[in-house]
């Protein structure tokens, strides 16, 4: 666990980073919610602030006065044990509180947190909640990037977010197949450093030998799948996935546009010509699975990925695995509202590993278990193959 002084630095860095991400927005951009999975940027700023007020200041700062009595109702996300909340689909209808109000709320809570952290020595439990709060905000920083991309990328003018964000790093090396021998391997987080509860419960698992690609699947490779009729071959798809493809007219990765016969991609730098050698991204599990079937291969399990990750580069794309999101052996859900953080989502979702170009600094590790429903594509998701 970090010391209190280290936590103060982490807290300050984290709060500034969120506001830097939003500094490129116009006021109107803060309010939009195109679909249920995308929250307005101002809601993210408010929600991460409410977390510190609800779980730290209300409990550990005796003299703290709430900034407003309605913050919990407006900015609670899924913590049922905390109280009532605005329905998720209605976040984009909240023209009030205003963006200016939310920045005042952030400043108020940030100052109160710093006063608390600088004025008294907190116990280990309190410090752990502060650390969770910082990493919780880092998760929302990634969501800010991906939600902003969805908001701007579904604007018919394809506006640019900024010129700084680099989302298409190229893996400029030859593809190799890395052999991992059959054996018993240990999975899970044993470190004393921060991790989420779903990573704990280190345990041994048996793996048959396998070969894993040292490179992610690229745009050029995925175009081959499209041109071979991959989206039209029912034999490559799960039944549920085939329904999804046809009901939603899916025929390419998200943010791809064919203009004058050439593929383009919307990026946070605006609409650009597709970069063939860049790792494919904004791919659903359904599409990753179908591509693997087409190649006569498969996706790695999360246990295989964690075992093999030391031999390849990772971190530019969240990587779909073949593993269902479920608890590790001896998993223990934390008590209270923070027990709702991970455990209650362990059903009907797939595990992703690694990290992405949008993942915040100091927030990646090889044991991190991300999870999404198999049809979702708005995150920077990609995949590598196993044979």
N, C-alpha and C positions, 0 to 999 in steps of 0.2 A: 504494500500500500504506500502511496505517496505521503510525504510529510505534509503538514498543514501549510507550510510555506510553499512547497511545490504545488499544492492544490490551488493556492491563491493565484500562482502564475498560470496554471492550466485554465482556471476559471476565467481570468482576464483575457487570455488569448482566445478562448472559445467564444466568449461574448463578442469580441471584436470581429472575429472571423465571420460570424453570422451576418453582422451588419455590413461587412465588406462585400459579401456575396450579393446583398440586396442594393448596394450602392449604385449598381448599373441599371436599376429599374426606374421606370417612370411611375408616378403615383398610381395611374390606372392599372398597371401590371400587378399591383399588390392584391387586388380584390378578386381576380378571375378564378373560377373553379369549373373547368370544362367537363370533367368526369368525376365520379366519386373517389377514385384513387388519387386524384390530384387535389391538394389543398392550396388555398390562396397563400402567397408568400407572407402576407401579414399575419395569417393564422399561425404559421410556423413560428414566427417571431414572438407572438403572444403565448403560444402553447409552451415553448421551451422556458419562457419566463415564469409562467404559472407553475411549472414543475418545481422550480426552486422555491417559490413562495409557499406552495402547498406542502411539500415534503421536507423542506429545511427550515424556512423562516417561521412558519406556523408552529413548528415543534420545538425549535431550539433557540429562537430569539424571543425572549419573554415580552419585550416591549414593542414587538413589531405590530404595526397597524396595517391592515390590508389596503392596498391601493384603491380597490373598488370591490364592492360586495358581489359583483356579477362575474368576476374574472374566472372563477371555477366553472360556472355554467357555460361560459363562452369558449373556454380554452381547454377544458378536459377533453381527452380523446376517447379512450376506451376503459378508463378506470371506473368500473361499475360501483365499486365499494366506496368511492369518494363522493358520489352524488349525481344529480341530474346533469345533463349536458345537451348542447345543441346537436341535433341530428347531423351526422357526418355530411350528408348530401346538401345541407343547408349552409355550410360554411361560406360559400360564395355569395350568399344572399345578405351577408352582414356588411352593409355599407358603413355601419357604426358598430363598434368603435372605429374611429378613423385611424389612418396610418400614423398621424402625428401623436394621437393618444397612445398608440401601442409603443411608439418609441419613448414616450414619457414613462409608460409602465415599465419598459425595460430598464431605463435609467434608474428609476426608483428602486426596483428589485436588485439591480446590480450593485448599487450603492449600499443597500441594506445588507446584502450578502458580504460585501467587502468589510463593512463595519463589524459584522458578526465574526468573520474569519480573522480579522486583525485585533479584535478586542478580547477574545477568550479562547482558551484551548478546548477544542471539541473532542469528545470521546471517539473511539474507533468507529462505532456505529454511525455517528453523525458524519464523520469524514467520508465513510463509504458511500453514504447517500449523496454527498456533494460530488464525489467522483463519478457516481452513476449519472448524476445530473449533467455533468460535463460531457460524458460520452453519449448520453441521450441527445444533447444538443448537437453533437457531431453527427449523429445519425440524421437529424433533421437538416443539417447543412447539406448532406448528400441529397436528401429529398428536395431541398430548395433548388439545387441545380437541376434535378430531373423534372421537377414540377414546373420550374420556369421554362425549361426546354419544351415541355408539352404545351404550355400556355402560348409561347411565341411560335412554336413549330406548327400549331394548328391555326395560326393567324394567316390568312391568305397572302399577306405581304411578306411572310417569312422574315420578320425583323431580326436583326443581329442583337445578341445579348452583349457581347464584347469581343475584342480581338485577342484577349489573353488566354482564354480557356483552350487547352489542347486535349481533344478527345479522341484522336486517332493515331496514337503512337504505333509505329511499325516494328514488328519483330524481325529485324534485319539479320536473320541467320537461317541456316538450312534446317529443314524439318528432319528430326530424328525420332526414332521410336525407342523409348527408354524402358528397359526390362526391369521389372520388380519381381524378385523371386518369391515363391510360395513361402509362407511363414506366419508366425504370430507376431502381431504388431500392437503397440500401445497407442490408443486414440484418446483425445481429450486434453484439457488444459490442467497442468500440474503446477504452473507458475504462481508465484506470489503477486505478480503484477495483475492489473485489472483485467477481468474478463466477465462475460455475462454468465448467468446461472446455467444456461443451456449448454455451455461448453464444459462444465464441470462433471465430475464422475469419471475420471480417467479409468480406462478399462482396456483389456486385451481383446483383440479380434483376429480371427484367422482369415488370411487372404490367399486365394489361389494365385499362381504367377500370372502376370499380365504385362502388356506393353502400353505405355501412355505416350501421346505425342508431346514433344517439347514446345510446340507452337499451338496457338489458338487457330480455329478455322477462320479463314480470311474472307473478305468480300468477294474476291475473284473466285474462290472455291465455291462460295454459296451461289454465285451467279450460274455456275455449272449445274447446280441442283435445280435452279429455276428453269434454265433452258432445257434441261432433260425432262421437264414436266413433273418435277417433284411435288408441286402443289396440287397436281391433278391425279396423282396415283394413290388411290385409296388404300392400297396394300402397305403403304409406308406409315400410315397414321393410326394412332389410337382411335377408337370409335368416337369418343368424346371430342378428340382433337379434330377429326374429320367434320363433325357437325360445326365446330367453331370456325374452321376454314371456310366452309360454304355459307354459313349464316352471316359471316362478317366480310365475305369476299376478300380473304387474305391471299395475296399472291407475291408478297415480298416482305422483307424486314420492315419494321416501323421506321418512318421518316425517309424511306426511299421514294423517289419520284422519277419516272421515266419521261424525259423531256427531249423531243426531237430524236428519239431512238437511243438516247444515252442515259444511263443511270446517274441520278444526282442524290445527294443526301442532305437533309437539313441538319445543321450543326449549330452549336451556340455561337459560332462565327457567321452564321447565315447559311444560305443554300449554296452548296459547292458540288463540283463533280465528284462522284464516288471515287475514293482512293482504293484501288484494287488490292494492294498489299496490307491494308489496315485490317485488324481483327473485326469480323462482323459483330454487330451489336444491335441492341433493341430486338432481341430474339426471344420468343417464348420457349418454354420447355418443350411444348408440342413440336415446334419447328426443329429444335435441336435434336429431339428424338427421331423425327422423320429423316433428317439429314443423315444421322448415324445409321439408320436402317438402310438408306440408299447406298451408303458406302460399305455396307456389310460389317459395320463395327457397332460400337455402343458408347454411351457416356460412362464416365467413371462413377463409382459409388463415392460417397463422401469419405469413407474410410480409405479407399484407394487414393483419392485425391490428397488427403492429409499425409498419407505415407509417402507419396511420390513427390510432393510439392518442393522438397528440398533440391530436386534435380532439374527444375524448370523455372522460368520467370513467370511471375503472376502479379496481378494487381491492377491491370488496365481494364478488365472486365469481370463482373461477377459471373462465375462459371456454374452453369447448371450441372447438377449431379443426378444420378439415377435414384438417389435416396429420398425416401419420404421423411418429412420432418417429424421426429418423434423423440421422446426423452431417452437419454443415455441410461444404462443400468445405474441404479442407486441415485437417480436424479431426485433432488429435493427442491420443491418450489418454495421460495422465500415466503415468510409470513406477511400478512397485511396486503396493502394495495400494490406494493412493488412485486408481489407474487403474480400479478396479472401481466407483468412485462413480457414474459415469453411463454410460460407454461400453457396458457389457455389457447394458444394458437397451434398447438401440436396436433393438427389434423388437416388432411386435404391440402397439404402444401409440400413443395419440393425444396430441398436444401440447395443453396448456392454457396460456393466457397471463393475465397480470394480477396476481392475488393475491386474498386473501379477507379477510373480517372476522376470521379466525383467524390470518392471517399476522402474524408478529412485526414489531415496529418495526425499521427499518433493514434490511429484508430483501426489499423489493420494488424492481423496476426494469423498464423496458419491454422489456428483452431476455431476461428470465427465462423459461426453458423448463421448465415443469412437465410431467409426463407420467404417464398412468394408462391401465390397460386400459379398453376402451370400455364395459364393463358396470358399472364401479364408481360408487357414488353416496354413499359415506359422507363425502366431502369437501364443502366448500361450493362446489359447482360450478354454474354457470349458463351462459348463452350470449346472444349478440346475433346479429342476422341481417345478411346481405348480399344485395343484389339488383343 
